[in-house]
Amino acid sequence: MIPKKYAHILFSIILSAIMSFIISGVATFKAVGLEPHFFSIWMGSWLASWLVAFPSVTFIAPLAKRMVMVLVTK
């Protein structure tokens, strides 16, 4: 098991991987259609997207949490 102190990093890895996977798949499909090499093109797009998404989520998630706490009532 992973120690709890690394939960925010694990959260960022999982969230950024899933979101970039889905979004890059949609964007790749819109760009090239369902062609024979679609999956390999998608995986290349996903890797590039994830390399941007992971650090973005890591630094943006705490800011987003604070913004939510300001906007909601107890």
Secondary structure, DSSP 8 states (H G I E B T S, - for coil): ---GGGHHHHHHHHHHHHHHHHHHHHHHHHHH-S-TTHHHHHHHHHHHHHHHHHHHHHHHHHHHHHHHHHHS--
